[in-house]
């Protein structure tokens, strides 16, 4: 299973500058982000403490659902 970070890298480089791209770009640039994690709680706590923009937590929740559907078996 791929980590959430690796799942998110599909949103980097999108031509459309949306919140998913902003979150993916921020995760890529943040050297302390838990890049190997597959844990909702770990990533959610990290985002709560290091929120990159106001809508980041709601964007994360939506993307986590997509991650579970596509990556977790």
Wavefront OBJ file of the C-alpha trace (Angstrom):
o trace
v 0.000 0.000 0.000
v 1.282 3.458 -0.891
v 1.487 6.144 1.751
v -0.923 9.056 1.722
v 1.970 11.302 0.696
v 2.645 9.215 -2.410
v -1.072 9.216 -3.219
v -1.079 13.020 -2.975
v 1.820 13.483 -5.371
v -0.618 12.901 -8.244
v -1.948 16.412 -7.550
v 1.427 18.164 -7.861
v 1.968 19.927 -11.133
v -1.720 20.237 -11.956
v -2.372 23.190 -14.215
v -5.421 24.130 -12.176
v -4.389 25.879 -8.968
v -6.885 24.320 -6.561
v -6.743 23.335 -2.879
v -5.711 19.760 -3.657
v -2.677 21.056 -5.565
v -1.877 23.547 -2.788
v -1.939 20.765 -0.190
v 0.191 18.434 -2.307
v 2.744 21.163 -2.996
v 2.906 22.062 0.690
v 3.372 18.402 1.675
v 6.199 18.091 -0.857
v 7.986 21.165 0.499
v 7.490 20.334 4.207
v 10.449 18.147 5.147
v 8.829 17.115 8.452
v 5.584 15.851 6.935
v 5.082 12.134 7.794
v 5.721 10.961 4.239
v 5.554 7.231 4.965
v 2.370 7.321 7.009
v -0.846 5.518 6.170
v -2.496 6.631 9.421
v -5.378 9.105 9.327
v -4.768 10.107 12.943
v -1.064 10.796 12.477
v -1.549 12.908 9.355
v -4.595 14.706 10.724
v -2.757 15.653 13.930
v 0.213 16.881 11.925
v -2.029 19.058 9.771
v -3.846 20.430 12.817
v -0.532 21.593 14.291
v 0.970 22.812 11.006
v -2.048 23.926 9.008
v -0.826 25.342 5.688
v -4.057 27.196 4.746
v -7.546 27.568 6.289
v -9.325 24.877 4.233
v -6.513 22.302 4.464
v -8.247 20.017 6.993
v -11.470 19.767 5.012
v -9.465 19.194 1.812
v -7.525 16.465 3.603
v -10.724 14.761 4.782
v -12.108 14.622 1.246
v -8.837 13.354 -0.168
v -8.521 10.769 2.599
v -11.833 9.239 1.478
v -10.486 9.017 -2.074
v -7.243 7.519 -0.740
v -9.161 4.834 1.166
v -11.239 3.929 -1.882
v -8.219 3.669 -4.174
v -5.336 2.554 -1.980
v -6.555 0.656 1.055
v -7.783 -2.811 0.358
l 1 2 3 4 5 6 7 8 9 10 11 12 13 14 15 16 17 18 19 20 21 22 23 24 25 26 27 28 29 30 31 32 33 34 35 36 37 38 39 40 41 42 43 44 45 46 47 48 49 50 51 52 53 54 55 56 57 58 59 60 61 62 63 64 65 66 67 68 69 70 71 72 73
